[in-house]
């Protein structure tokens, strides 16, 4: 018997429970899969992209680093597209769910344990 192994994808699938697509917004699992990661995330431009599965359709999320260093989130869901006129002040549930998992992309935050005084 011949056994073949397939290399593992370097990207991870993360599942988050968010308000679902039905009218009652019943909690439902949404899956986020990294599809692109910039090898130099400090440079302006696209930092990362994700594919979002679990709702009525699949969507894409992108994190952009602006020239001034600020992060700008983009999502292709109708909610984000409709509210996108507000200078990205509104974040859809997909972006909120993803950003709730980790601190903004950038240099890792070093946590220092508090010392007993």
VOBA-1610 file (N, C-alpha, C; in pm, whole numbers, padded with zeros to 5 digits, always signed):
BEGIN
Unk+00084-00116+00000Unk+00000+00000+00000Unk+00090+00124+00000Unk+00059+00219-00089Unk+00137+00342-00101Unk+00066+00451-00023Unk+00140+00517+00061Unk+00085+00625+00141Unk+00144+00758+00092Unk+00057+00851+00066Unk+00104+00983+00025Unk+00064+01084+00130Unk+00149+01178+00149Unk+00117+01285+00244Unk+00105+01415+00167Unk+00014+01495+00211Unk-00005+01625+00150Unk+00050+01731+00245Unk+00125+01826+00193Unk+00177+01930+00282Unk+00063+02012+00342Unk+00079+02047+00466Unk-00021+02128+00533Unk-00017+02271+00481Unk-00132+02331+00473Unk-00141+02470+00432Unk-00079+02557+00541Unk-00005+02663+00504Unk+00055+02748+00605Unk-00047+02839+00672Unk-00171+02834+00628Unk-00273+02923+00681Unk-00373+02845+00765Unk-00431+02912+00859Unk-00520+02851+00956Unk-00665+02891+00930Unk-00756+02804+00965Unk-00899+02833+00960Unk-00943+02863+01103Unk-01003+02979+01122Unk-01050+03021+01254Unk-01202+03027+01248Unk-01268+02973+01347Unk-01414+02976+01353Unk-01457+03066+01467Unk-01552+03155+01437Unk-01604+03251+01534Unk-01756+03245+01528Unk-01821+03252+01643Unk-01967+03256+01646Unk-02009+03402+01639Unk-02088+03435+01536Unk-02137+03571+01513Unk-02287+03567+01493Unk-02354+03683+01500Unk-02497+03685+01468Unk-02517+03634+01325Unk-02609+03541+01310Unk-02630+03476+01180Unk-02701+03563+01079Unk-02716+03509+00957Unk-02776+03585+00848Unk-02929+03589+00850Unk-02993+03514+00942Unk-03139+03514+00944Unk-03193+03638+01016Unk-03321+03659+01005Unk-03382+03779+01067Unk-03367+03783+01218Unk-03364+03666+01280Unk-03349+03661+01426Unk-03203+03673+01469Unk-03113+03674+01372Unk-02970+03685+01397Unk-02922+03576+01494Unk-02974+03455+01472Unk-02937+03340+01552Unk-02787+03317+01540Unk-02716+03302+01652Unk-02571+03282+01645Unk-02535+03166+01551Unk-02434+03189+01468Unk-02392+03089+01370Unk-02239+03093+01356Unk-02179+02980+01320Unk-02034+02978+01302Unk-01993+03044+01170Unk-01893+03128+01175Unk-01832+03190+01057Unk-01686+03149+01057Unk-01637+03111+00940Unk-01500+03062+00927Unk-01416+03165+00854Unk-01301+03197+00910Unk-01208+03294+00853Unk-01082+03220+00812Unk-01045+03233+00684Unk-00925+03166+00634Unk-00833+03270+00572Unk-00711+03276+00619Unk-00613+03369+00562Unk-00583+03325+00419Unk-00594+03418+00325Unk-00564+03387+00185Unk-00440+03458+00135Unk-00396+03562+00207Unk-00274+03634+00168Unk-00215+03700+00291Unk-00084+03698+00298Unk-00012+03767+00407Unk+00111+03832+00346Unk+00121+03962+00359Unk+00234+04037+00305Unk+00360+03999+00382Unk+00467+03964+00312Unk+00591+03930+00382Unk+00653+04049+00455Unk+00615+04171+00418Unk+00665+04291+00486Unk+00544+04374+00529Unk+00477+04336+00639Unk+00353+04401+00680Unk+00369+04546+00725Unk+00491+04594+00742Unk+00511+04733+00783Unk+00500+04830+00666Unk+00507+04779+00544Unk+00498+04864+00425Unk+00353+04902+00398Unk+00329+05022+00344Unk+00193+05059+00305Unk+00138+04963+00199Unk+00008+04943+00203Unk-00058+04853+00108Unk-00129+04741+00181Unk-00159+04637+00108Unk-00232+04523+00164Unk-00145+04447+00263Unk-00197+04428+00384Unk-00125+04355+00487Unk-00167+04207+00486Unk-00299+04183+00489Unk-00353+04047+00491Unk-00491+04046+00427Unk-00530+03928+00378Unk-00667+03909+00332Unk-00720+03778+00389Unk-00851+03772+00410Unk-00918+03655+00462Unk-01039+03624+00375Unk-01074+03497+00366Unk-01200+03455+00307Unk-01292+03423+00424Unk-01417+03471+00417Unk-01514+03449+00524Unk-01624+03357+00470Unk-01645+03245+00537Unk-01749+03149+00500Unk-01844+03130+00617Unk-01970+03103+00588Unk-02063+03071+00696Unk-02195+03145+00686Unk-02201+03252+00615Unk-02327+03324+00599Unk-02397+03280+00472Unk-02475+03369+00415Unk-02544+03338+00290Unk-02447+03323+00174Unk-02341+03401+00176Unk-02240+03399+00070Unk-02103+03406+00135Unk-01999+03384+00056Unk-01864+03403+00108Unk-01823+03548+00079Unk-01742+03603+00168Unk-01696+03741+00156Unk-01545+03744+00171Unk-01487+03856+00137Unk-01344+03876+00155Unk-01322+03995+00246Unk-01224+03982+00333Unk-01181+04092+00420Unk-01037+04122+00385Unk-01004+04251+00382Unk-00865+04292+00358Unk-00827+04395+00463Unk-00704+04386+00509Unk-00647+04485+00600Unk-00542+04562+00522Unk-00561+04692+00515Unk-00470+04779+00441Unk-00396+04870+00537Unk-00267+04889+00513Unk-00190+04988+00589Unk-00180+05111+00501Unk-00235+05222+00550Unk-00231+05348+00476Unk-00090+05408+00482Unk-00065+05504+00396Unk+00066+05569+00392Unk+00105+05631+00527Unk+00005+05676+00604Unk+00033+05737+00734Unk+00047+05634+00846Unk+00037+05503+00812Unk+00057+05397+00911Unk-00071+05344+00973Unk-00184+05411+00951Unk-00311+05364+01007Unk-00361+05242+00931Unk-00436+05157+01001Unk-00496+05039+00939Unk-00637+05072+00892Unk-00671+05023+00774Unk-00805+05041+00718Unk-00856+04902+00682Unk-00976+04868+00733Unk-01037+04739+00707Unk-01136+04752+00592Unk-01142+04649+00508Unk-01235+04643+00397Unk-01304+04507+00401Unk-01434+04504+00375Unk-01509+04379+00365Unk-01602+04391+00246Unk-01626+04280+00178Unk-01711+04283+00059Unk-01857+04253+00091Unk-01894+04239+00219Unk-02033+04211+00253Unk-02119+04335+00226Unk-02248+04315+00201Unk-02337+04429+00171Unk-02339+04535+00282Unk-02333+04493+00407Unk-02334+04589+00518Unk-02215+04683+00511Unk-02097+04628+00487Unk-01975+04710+00479Unk-01977+04799+00355Unk-02025+04746+00244Unk-02030+04824+00120Unk-02127+04940+00136Unk-02243+04914+00194Unk-02344+05019+00211Unk-02295+05128+00306Unk-02233+05089+00416Unk-02186+05187+00514Unk-02046+05239+00484Unk-01984+05193+00379Unk-01849+05236+00343Unk-01839+05384+00310Unk-01955+05446+00284Unk-01956+05589+00256Unk-01919+05670+00380Unk-01923+05610+00496Unk-01897+05681+00622Unk-01750+05682+00659Unk-01661+05687+00560Unk-01517+05695+00585Unk-01469+05579+00673Unk-01527+05460+00654Unk-01489+05339+00727Unk-01511+05352+00877Unk-01605+05441+00919Unk-01635+05454+01062Unk-01715+05335+01111Unk-01792+05271+01021Unk-01872+05154+01056Unk-01794+05027+01023Unk-01795+04931+01113Unk-01732+04801+01088Unk-01840+04695+01089Unk-01843+04613+00986Unk-01942+04506+00977Unk-01911+04398+01081Unk-02005+04305+01099Unk-01987+04199+01199Unk-01868+04109+01166Unk-01835+04096+01037Unk-01723+04011+00999Unk-01591+04071+01046Unk-01575+04201+01024Unk-01452+04268+01068Unk-01449+04276+01220Unk-01562+04304+01283Unk-01566+04307+01429Unk-01530+04172+01489Unk-01580+04064+01428Unk-01548+03930+01477Unk-01401+03898+01464Unk-01342+03938+01351Unk-01200+03911+01329Unk-01112+03996+01419Unk-01142+04124+01430Unk-01059+04211+01514Unk-01075+04179+01662Unk-01186+04118+01698Unk-01206+04078+01837Unk-01114+03965+01879Unk-01054+03897+01781Unk-00967+03784+01812Unk-00824+03824+01844Unk-00780+03935+01790Unk-00640+03972+01810Unk-00623+04122+01803Unk-00512+04168+01854Unk-00480+04310+01850Unk-00445+04346+01707Unk-00452+04475+01671Unk-00420+04514+01533Unk-00285+04460+01487Unk-00280+04427+01361Unk-00157+04372+01304Unk-00047+04476+01316Unk+00069+04433+01350Unk+00183+04522+01366Unk+00288+04450+01449Unk+00370+04526+01513Unk+00471+04465+01599Unk+00401+04401+01718Unk+00444+04282+01758Unk+00381+04217+01872Unk+00392+04305+01997Unk+00289+04303+02076Unk+00289+04378+02200Unk+00357+04293+02306Unk+00455+04350+02369Unk+00526+04278+02475Unk+00460+04310+02607Unk+00410+04210+02671Unk+00344+04229+02800Unk+00444+04204+02912Unk+00447+04297+03004Unk+00539+04285+03117Unk+00455+04255+03241Unk+00491+04151+03310Unk+00418+04114+03431Unk+00439+04221+03536Unk+00331+04251+03608Unk+00340+04349+03714Unk+00417+04288+03831Unk+00505+04366+03889Unk+00582+04315+04002Unk+00512+04349+04131Unk+00526+04262+04227Unk+00465+04287+04358Unk+00545+04393+04430Unk+00476+04492+04481Unk+00546+04600+04549Unk+00540+04586+04697
//
